[in-house]
Amino acid sequence: MTEECVLRCVLMLCCALLSANASNWLAVCVIRTICDKHGKNNYPDLQSSGVKFSVFPTDTSAAGQQHTDTGLETGSKVNLTFARAETDWKNTFQPGYLAKLSSVGSIRDEETCERLRGLIQRQVQICKRSVEVMDAVRRGAQLAIDECQFQFRNRRWNCSTLETMPVFGKVVTQGTREAAFVYAISAASVAFAVTRACSSGELEKCGCDHNVHGVSPEGFQWSGCSDNIAYGVAFSQSFVDVRERSKGQSSSRALMNLHNNEAGRKAILSHMRVECKCHGVSGSCEVKTCWKAMPPFRKVGNVIKEKFDGATEVEQRKVGTTKVLVPRNSQFKPHTDEDLVYLDPSPDFCDHDPRTPGMLGTVGRQCNRTSKAIDGCELMCCGRGFQTQEVEVVDRCSCKFHWCCYVKCKQCRKMVEMHTCR
């Protein structure tokens, strides 16, 4: 039997092992070793077995980490993707993907953690250790998607989601300010949702923040249930940041992601507020009890959107033995911990690019004919012009208050002009 025949037999045996157990790393290593030495293109029959290859990493240390972190699906076909750490966009963790797992249902057991695509191994381990927290994480992920789409509803890129991974498309795998926003809002949403779950008594591991007690310098009594933001932030840091930290913090994109993750969480921390309730005869407020509460998430989204508008373009430099991000233009002031940073300029998002998932273009998008801002037809339609049509809308009208206590409205139909991009 020739060496070529032996190698083919070994490869097909490894494929069979992986089909039965996708975590069989011995089989992975054998496949990688053979293909590194002889070239993956010499084995086209592997494709028919369901093994899928992409670019092999040149850095062996990075490759080893990637093998550990990449989730392999179980089933009749094996999907192996060996890719550079910064271009492996198919498996880049986006918390928003959890919200799309409608087929999984509630995350209530360790087996469900194994089925969550898009998580690296360390995130799966955290999921197994903190299964009760994962439903809150998923709610936070959906919160991030909803808030992103609200904040960008009038922009060329409107935070459209896809059924595939990652949910925001390949747009966020580039180091643009859009990616900066997505990472920031995702990290913030996980911290927010986990904190809210603590305060509502859903989780055994945490509850209200009992560090806030006694009498404040202002004279009111700390009482009630203060939001345990420290726990929510800590969980977000350990779960969301682990992918970047597992690759090491030397790459510029890892530094960018970690910075923006923290900026998103600080958007909550810096806007914590004090809520109070008065006690006394006829509401005289003889005694006032107060507690610390998170801002509404819409406020958090507004803050991060403002940071998006003023984001700083940065580049990586070495200061002593440490790699840091500094403004690309030395005339700009250094960014703060609460600012968003980005590495690459954004595309114009005007045209649909089938090669770039998530790049949908603006054809058919609704625009404002009288606005000169980005939602105006001139800018939204990228100079292609727009078309106008009359459409019928149904709205509430003639509303009356009835004692006691409800409002009754009629439904009115009217014709309005709608403008859409060509």
C-alpha positions in Angstrom: 0.0 0.0 0.0 1.5 3.4 -1.0 2.0 6.2 1.4 -0.7 8.3 -0.4 -3.2 5.5 0.1 -2.3 5.1 3.8 -2.7 8.9 4.4 -6.1 8.9 2.7 -7.2 5.9 4.9 -6.0 7.7 8.0 -7.8 10.9 7.1 -11.1 9.2 6.3 -10.9 7.3 9.6 -10.4 10.6 11.5 -13.4 12.0 9.7 -15.5 9.0 10.9 -14.2 9.6 14.5 -15.2 13.3 14.3 -18.6 12.5 13.0 -19.2 10.4 16.0 -17.5 12.8 18.5 -16.8 16.3 17.3 -14.5 16.9 20.3 -12.0 14.2 19.3 -9.0 16.5 19.2 -6.6 13.6 18.4 -8.4 13.3 15.1 -8.2 17.0 14.5 -4.5 17.1 15.2 -3.9 14.2 12.7 -5.9 15.9 10.0 -4.0 19.1 10.6 -0.6 17.5 10.5 -1.2 15.6 7.3 -2.7 18.6 5.5 0.0 21.0 6.7 2.6 18.7 5.3 1.0 17.6 2.1 -1.5 20.3 1.4 -5.2 20.2 1.9 -5.9 20.5 -1.8 -4.4 17.0 -2.4 -7.4 15.5 -0.6 -10.5 16.7 -2.4 -12.4 13.6 -1.3 -12.4 15.1 2.3 -14.9 17.6 1.1 -17.4 14.9 0.2 -17.0 13.6 3.8 -18.2 16.9 5.1 -14.9 18.3 6.3 -14.6 22.0 5.4 -11.3 23.9 5.3 -10.4 27.5 5.2 -7.1 29.3 5.6 -4.5 27.6 7.8 -2.8 29.8 10.4 0.9 30.4 10.0 1.4 31.0 13.7 1.4 27.6 15.4 0.7 29.0 18.8 -2.4 30.9 17.5 -3.4 27.8 15.6 -3.4 25.7 18.8 -5.5 28.2 20.6 -7.9 28.4 17.7 -8.3 24.6 17.7 -9.2 24.8 21.4 -11.7 27.6 21.0 -13.5 26.6 17.8 -16.7 24.7 18.4 -17.3 21.7 16.3 -20.8 20.6 15.5 -21.9 17.1 16.1 -23.9 15.3 13.5 -23.5 13.4 10.3 -21.2 16.0 8.9 -18.1 17.5 10.5 -17.4 21.2 10.0 -13.7 22.1 10.6 -12.7 25.7 10.2 -9.0 26.4 10.7 -8.7 30.2 10.3 -6.6 33.1 11.4 -7.7 34.4 14.8 -8.7 37.8 13.4 -10.4 36.6 10.2 -12.4 33.7 11.7 -15.6 35.7 11.4 -17.9 32.6 11.2 -17.1 31.8 14.8 -16.5 35.3 16.2 -18.6 35.5 19.4 -21.5 37.9 19.1 -23.8 37.8 22.2 -26.7 38.7 19.9 -26.5 35.2 18.4 -27.9 33.6 21.6 -31.1 35.4 21.0 -31.5 33.7 17.6 -31.4 30.2 19.0 -35.2 29.7 19.0 -34.8 26.0 18.5 -32.9 25.6 21.8 -35.4 27.2 24.1 -34.5 28.1 27.6 -30.8 27.4 28.6 -31.4 25.2 31.6 -28.8 22.5 31.5 -25.2 21.8 30.5 -26.1 19.9 27.4 -27.7 23.1 26.0 -24.4 24.9 26.5 -22.7 22.4 24.2 -25.2 23.2 21.5 -24.7 26.9 21.5 -22.8 27.7 18.3 -20.5 30.7 18.3 -19.1 30.1 21.8 -15.5 29.2 22.4 -14.6 26.4 24.8 -14.0 28.7 27.7 -17.4 30.3 27.2 -19.0 26.9 27.1 -17.3 26.1 30.5 -18.6 29.4 32.0 -22.1 28.5 30.6 -21.9 25.1 32.3 -20.8 26.6 35.6 -23.5 29.4 35.5 -26.4 27.8 33.6 -28.9 29.8 35.6 -27.4 33.0 34.3 -27.5 32.1 30.7 -31.2 33.0 30.1 -30.4 36.5 31.3 -27.5 36.6 28.9 -29.8 35.6 26.0 -32.3 38.3 27.0 -29.4 40.8 27.1 -28.3 39.6 23.6 -31.8 40.4 22.2 -31.8 43.7 24.1 -28.5 44.6 22.3 -30.0 43.7 18.9 -33.2 45.8 19.5 -31.2 48.8 20.8 -28.7 48.6 17.9 -31.6 48.6 15.4 -33.3 51.5 17.2 -30.1 53.6 17.3 -29.3 53.0 13.6 -32.8 53.0 12.2 -32.2 56.1 10.2 -28.7 55.3 9.0 -27.4 53.5 5.9 -26.3 50.6 8.0 -29.4 49.9 10.1 -28.0 47.0 12.2 -29.8 44.4 10.1 -29.4 40.9 11.4 -28.9 37.6 9.6 -30.0 34.0 10.4 -26.3 33.0 10.1 -23.3 33.7 12.2 -22.5 36.3 13.2 -25.9 37.9 13.4 -24.7 41.3 12.3 -22.9 39.9 9.3 -19.3 40.4 8.3 -19.7 44.1 8.8 -18.7 43.8 12.4 -15.7 41.6 11.8 -13.8 44.6 10.4 -12.4 47.1 12.8 -14.9 49.8 12.0 -16.8 52.2 14.3 -19.9 50.0 13.6 -18.1 47.1 15.1 -17.1 49.2 18.0 -20.7 50.0 18.7 -21.9 46.4 18.4 -19.2 45.2 20.9 -19.9 48.0 23.3 -23.7 47.5 23.3 -23.4 43.7 23.5 -21.1 43.9 26.6 -23.4 46.5 28.2 -26.5 44.4 27.5 -25.1 41.3 29.2 -24.1 43.3 32.2 -27.5 45.0 32.3 -29.6 41.9 31.9 -27.6 39.9 34.5 -27.8 42.7 37.0 -31.6 43.0 36.4 -31.9 39.2 37.0 -30.0 39.6 40.3 -32.3 42.3 41.5 -35.5 40.4 40.5 -34.5 37.3 42.5 -34.0 35.0 39.5 -30.5 33.9 40.4 -29.3 32.1 43.5 -25.7 33.3 43.1 -26.6 37.0 43.5 -29.2 39.4 44.8 -29.5 43.0 45.7 -26.4 45.0 46.4 -26.1 44.8 50.2 -22.9 47.0 50.2 -25.3 50.0 50.0 -26.7 50.5 53.5 -27.0 52.9 56.4 -27.6 56.6 56.2 -26.2 58.6 53.3 -24.3 62.0 53.7 -27.4 63.6 52.3 -29.4 62.3 55.3 -31.6 59.7 53.6 -31.8 56.0 54.5 -30.4 53.5 52.1 -33.0 50.8 51.7 -34.9 48.8 49.1 -33.0 46.7 46.5 -30.0 48.4 45.0 -29.0 47.0 41.6 -26.0 44.7 42.0 -24.2 46.2 39.0 -20.8 44.9 40.3 -22.0 41.3 39.7 -23.4 42.1 36.3 -20.2 43.8 35.2 -18.0 41.1 36.5 -20.0 38.4 34.7 -19.9 40.4 31.5 -16.2 40.8 31.8 -15.6 37.1 32.4 -18.0 35.8 29.7 -17.8 38.4 26.9 -14.1 39.3 27.1 -12.8 35.8 27.4 -12.4 35.3 23.6 -10.1 38.3 23.3 -8.2 37.4 26.4 -7.8 33.8 25.3 -6.1 35.0 22.1 -3.8 37.3 24.2 -4.1 41.0 24.1 -1.3 41.7 21.6 -3.4 42.1 18.5 -4.8 45.5 17.7 -8.3 44.1 17.1 -8.3 42.3 20.5 -7.2 45.6 22.2 -10.0 47.4 20.3 -12.7 44.9 21.3 -11.6 44.8 24.9 -11.6 48.6 25.1 -15.1 49.0 23.5 -16.5 46.2 25.7 -15.4 48.1 28.8 -16.6 51.4 27.4 -20.1 49.8 27.0 -20.1 48.7 30.6 -19.0 52.1 31.8 -22.0 53.6 30.0 -24.1 51.9 32.7 -21.7 52.5 35.6 -21.3 56.2 34.9 -25.1 56.7 34.8 -26.2 54.9 37.8 -28.9 56.9 39.6 -30.5 57.2 43.0 -34.2 56.4 43.3 -36.1 57.3 46.4 -39.5 56.9 48.1 -41.0 59.2 50.7 -42.7 58.0 53.9 -44.8 60.1 56.1 -48.2 61.6 56.8 -49.8 62.8 53.5 -46.6 62.2 51.7 -44.7 64.7 53.8 -41.4 62.8 53.3 -40.5 62.7 56.9 -38.4 59.6 56.1 -36.9 59.0 52.7 -35.5 55.7 51.7 -33.4 55.4 48.6 -31.6 52.8 46.5 -29.2 52.7 43.5 -30.6 51.8 40.2 -29.4 51.3 36.6 -30.5 53.8 34.0 -33.0 52.6 31.4 -31.3 50.7 28.7 -32.4 53.3 26.1 -30.3 55.8 28.0 -27.4 53.4 27.8 -27.9 53.0 24.1 -28.1 56.8 23.6 -24.8 57.3 25.5 -23.0 54.6 23.4 -24.5 56.1 20.2 -23.0 59.5 21.2 -19.7 57.8 21.7 -20.1 56.2 18.3 -20.5 59.6 16.7 -17.4 60.8 18.3 -15.3 57.6 18.1 -11.5 57.9 17.8 -9.6 56.2 15.0 -6.6 54.5 16.6 -3.5 52.5 15.8 -1.4 50.1 17.8 2.0 51.3 19.1 4.5 49.8 21.5 5.2 51.8 24.6 8.0 50.1 26.4 7.0 46.5 26.5 3.3 47.1 26.3 1.2 47.4 23.1 -1.4 50.2 23.4 -3.9 52.0 21.1 -3.2 55.6 20.4 -5.0 58.1 18.1 -3.9 57.7 14.5 -3.8 61.5 14.2 -1.4 62.8 16.8 -3.3 66.2 16.9 -6.3 64.5 18.4 -6.6 64.2 22.2 -6.2 60.8 23.7 -9.4 58.8 24.1 -10.8 58.0 27.5 -12.0 54.7 29.0 -15.5 55.7 28.1 -14.9 56.6 24.4 -15.2 54.1 21.5 -12.2 53.4 19.3 -11.9 51.9 15.9 -9.1 50.8 13.5 -10.5 50.9 10.0 -12.7 53.4 8.1 -16.3 52.3 7.5 -17.6 51.5 4.0 -20.3 53.8 2.6 -22.9 51.0 2.9 -24.6 52.3 -0.3 -24.6 49.1 -2.3 -25.5 45.5 -1.6 -22.4 43.3 -1.6 -23.2 39.6 -1.8 -19.6 38.7 -0.8 -20.1 40.6 2.5 -22.9 39.2 4.6 -24.7 42.1 6.3 -23.9 44.7 3.6 -27.4 45.1 2.3 -27.2 48.5 0.7 -29.9 51.2 0.8 -32.1 50.2 -2.2 -35.7 50.2 -1.1 -34.9 52.0 2.2 -37.4 54.6 3.3 -36.0 58.2 3.5 -37.1 61.6 4.6 -37.5 63.9 1.6 -37.2 67.2 3.6 -34.2 66.2 5.8 -30.6 67.2 5.1 -29.3 64.7 7.7 -28.2 61.1 7.1 -31.9 60.0 7.0 -32.6 62.4 4.1 -33.2 61.0 0.7 -30.1 62.7 -0.8 -27.7 61.0 1.6 -29.6 57.8 2.4 -30.0 57.0 -1.3 -26.3 57.8 -2.2 -27.3 60.1 -5.1 -29.3 57.4 -6.9 -32.6 59.3 -6.4 -35.8 58.1 -4.8 -39.4 57.2 -5.8 -42.5 58.4 -4.1 -45.8 56.6 -3.7 -49.0 57.1 -1.7 -49.8 54.5 0.9 -52.7 54.0 3.2 -51.9 54.0 6.9 -54.2 53.3 9.9 -53.8 55.4 12.9 -55.7 56.1 16.2 -57.7 59.3 16.2 -60.6 61.0 18.1 -59.4 59.6 21.4 -61.6 60.3 24.4 -61.2 59.6 28.1 -64.0 57.7 29.8 -64.6 57.7 33.6 -63.3 55.6 35.0 -60.7 54.8 33.7 -59.8 54.1 30.0 -59.2 55.9 26.7 -61.2 54.9 23.7 -60.0 55.8 20.2 -61.3 55.4 16.7 -59.2 54.0 13.8 -58.7 56.5 11.0 -57.3 55.7 7.6 -55.3 58.3 5.7 -53.1 58.5 2.6 -49.5 59.5 3.1 -46.5 59.9 0.9 -43.7 57.4 1.3 -40.3 57.9 -0.2 -37.9 55.0 -0.9 -34.4 54.8 -2.4 -33.9 53.6 -6.0 
